[in-house]
Amino acid sequence: MIDHRRYLLVIIGLLSIGIFSAFYTPKHIQVNKDFENLEIKIDGWHFLEDIKLDQKTYDALDPKSFIFRNYRNNKGDVLNLIVVYHKNDRWGAHNPIVCYKSQGWDVIEGLRSLTIRINNQDFPINRFVVKKGGVKNLVYYYWFSSNKKMTANRNKQMFDMVLNGLIHGYTESGFVEMSMHINSLIEEDRKVEELNDFTAKFTLLLEKIL
């Protein structure tokens, strides 16, 4: 026997969200975050340069704000940072593995999740390794959305965007990627520690402006 009460509750819930979003407009909405002026100083890491992205790629991303920077730590390790920020009617960056493959990189270690510690809390992040020619890259990435929400799960980020759009009438989305070259398994272990260190420090910095 079909339980019509279940469907009735779903319909009432959807109508409630629709009515609420139609009549509710938040008084204070910050949607003009300027990531390009984000603090460049990160403890233990020295800012090297801002990198100019080619116009074709920049136009394809069509970001509201964008960061493409290199950092170096006291051991001489160079790290590449990318932040892409969109607002309103933009789903944002897609799976970065697709981008690497389209640029001729081979995936030699597939996507997997790991957890790092940030302020004594577990923070999930995505990781994979690619190679092109003699260069091997270790890559970390995650997404963020409105109200300081950061996640390694793309579907979770997209759901939050839809929900925020229904309730508040605007959406935000962002993507963070950090990568370093690795030359050996021994070096990879050390680079993982360095990437974890940078990720934790940068994420705390990023959270302040989300």
C-alpha positions in Angstrom: 0.0 0.0 0.0 1.4 3.4 -1.0 2.0 5.7 2.0 0.7 9.0 0.6 1.7 10.9 3.8 5.4 10.5 2.8 4.9 12.2 -0.5 2.7 14.9 1.1 5.5 15.8 3.5 8.0 16.1 0.6 5.7 18.4 -1.3 5.1 20.5 1.8 8.8 20.7 2.4 9.5 21.8 -1.2 6.8 24.4 -1.1 8.1 25.8 2.2 11.6 26.3 0.7 10.1 27.9 -2.3 7.9 30.3 -0.3 10.8 31.1 2.1 13.3 31.9 -0.7 10.7 34.1 -2.5 10.1 36.3 0.5 13.3 36.2 2.4 16.2 38.4 1.5 19.2 38.6 3.8 20.2 42.1 4.9 24.0 41.5 4.8 25.4 39.4 2.0 29.1 39.4 1.3 29.7 38.1 -2.2 32.6 40.3 -3.4 35.5 38.4 -1.8 38.8 39.6 -3.3 41.0 36.5 -3.2 43.7 38.3 -5.2 44.5 40.5 -2.2 44.6 37.5 0.2 47.5 37.8 2.6 50.6 36.3 0.9 52.6 35.7 4.0 52.5 32.1 5.3 54.7 31.0 8.2 57.6 29.0 6.9 56.9 29.7 3.3 58.2 32.5 1.1 56.1 34.1 -1.7 58.0 33.8 -5.0 55.7 35.1 -7.7 52.2 35.5 -9.1 51.9 33.5 -12.4 49.9 34.9 -15.3 47.5 32.3 -16.7 47.1 32.2 -20.5 44.0 34.1 -21.7 42.3 31.1 -23.2 42.4 29.1 -20.0 41.4 32.2 -17.9 38.4 32.9 -20.2 37.3 29.2 -19.9 37.4 29.4 -16.1 35.8 32.9 -16.1 36.5 33.4 -12.4 35.3 36.3 -10.2 38.7 36.1 -8.5 41.8 34.0 -9.1 45.1 33.1 -7.5 48.0 31.4 -9.2 51.2 31.6 -7.1 54.5 29.9 -6.3 55.9 29.6 -2.8 59.2 28.2 -1.5 60.0 26.9 2.0 63.2 27.1 3.9 64.3 23.7 2.5 64.0 25.1 -1.1 60.9 23.2 -2.0 58.6 25.1 -4.5 54.9 24.8 -4.1 52.2 25.9 -6.6 48.9 27.3 -5.3 45.7 27.8 -7.3 42.5 29.3 -6.0 39.5 29.8 -8.3 36.4 31.7 -7.0 33.0 32.0 -8.7 29.7 33.5 -7.6 26.2 33.4 -8.9 25.2 30.9 -11.6 28.7 29.4 -12.0 29.4 25.8 -10.9 33.1 26.6 -10.8 36.1 24.4 -11.5 35.6 20.7 -12.4 37.7 17.7 -11.6 41.4 18.7 -11.8 42.4 15.3 -13.1 40.5 16.1 -16.3 42.6 19.3 -16.7 45.9 17.5 -16.1 45.0 14.8 -18.7 44.0 17.4 -21.3 47.4 19.0 -20.9 49.2 15.7 -21.5 49.8 14.5 -18.0 49.5 10.8 -17.1 47.8 9.8 -13.8 50.2 7.4 -12.1 48.5 7.4 -8.7 44.7 7.7 -8.8 42.5 9.9 -6.8 42.2 9.1 -3.1 41.2 10.9 0.0 43.3 11.6 3.1 42.9 13.5 6.3 45.2 16.2 7.7 45.0 17.9 11.1 44.1 21.6 11.2 43.6 23.2 14.6 43.3 19.7 16.2 40.5 18.8 13.8 40.4 16.3 10.9 40.2 18.0 7.5 39.5 15.7 4.5 41.4 16.4 1.2 41.8 14.8 -2.2 45.2 13.7 -3.6 46.6 12.2 -6.8 49.9 12.0 -8.6 50.6 12.8 -12.3 53.6 12.6 -14.6 54.7 14.2 -17.8 58.1 13.6 -19.3 60.5 13.5 -16.4 58.3 15.6 -14.1 56.1 14.1 -11.4 53.6 16.2 -9.5 51.9 15.5 -6.2 48.5 17.3 -6.1 46.1 18.1 -3.3 42.8 19.8 -3.8 39.4 20.6 -2.2 36.4 22.9 -2.7 34.7 25.6 -0.7 31.3 27.3 -0.8 29.3 29.8 1.2 29.6 30.4 4.9 33.0 28.9 5.4 32.1 25.5 4.1 35.1 23.5 2.9 34.9 20.0 1.6 36.7 17.3 -0.4 33.3 16.1 -1.8 32.3 17.9 -5.0 28.7 16.7 -4.7 28.4 18.1 -1.2 29.7 21.5 -2.4 27.2 21.5 -5.3 24.3 20.6 -3.0 25.3 23.5 -0.7 25.4 25.9 -3.6 21.8 24.9 -4.6 20.6 25.2 -1.1 22.2 28.5 -0.5 20.7 29.8 -3.8 17.2 28.7 -2.8 17.4 30.3 0.7 19.6 33.3 0.2 19.3 34.1 -3.5 23.0 33.8 -4.3 25.7 31.2 -4.7 29.5 31.0 -4.2 31.9 28.3 -5.2 35.6 27.9 -5.0 38.4 25.5 -5.7 41.9 25.2 -4.1 44.8 23.2 -5.5 48.3 22.8 -4.2 51.0 20.8 -5.9 54.7 20.0 -5.7 57.3 18.2 -7.9 58.6 14.9 -6.5 61.6 13.0 -7.8 61.7 9.8 -5.6 59.7 7.8 -3.1 62.0 9.1 -0.3 61.4 12.6 -1.4 57.7 12.0 -1.8 57.4 11.2 2.0 59.0 14.5 2.8 57.0 16.5 0.3 53.7 15.0 1.7 54.7 16.5 5.1 55.5 19.9 3.4 52.2 19.9 1.5 50.3 19.0 4.7 52.0 21.9 6.5 51.2 24.4 3.8 47.6 23.2 3.3 46.9 23.5 7.0 48.3 27.1 7.2 46.7 28.3 4.0 43.3 26.8 4.9 43.3 28.8 8.2 44.2 31.9 6.2 41.5 31.2 3.6 38.8 30.6 6.2 39.2 34.2 7.5 37.7 35.7 4.3 35.1 33.0 3.5 
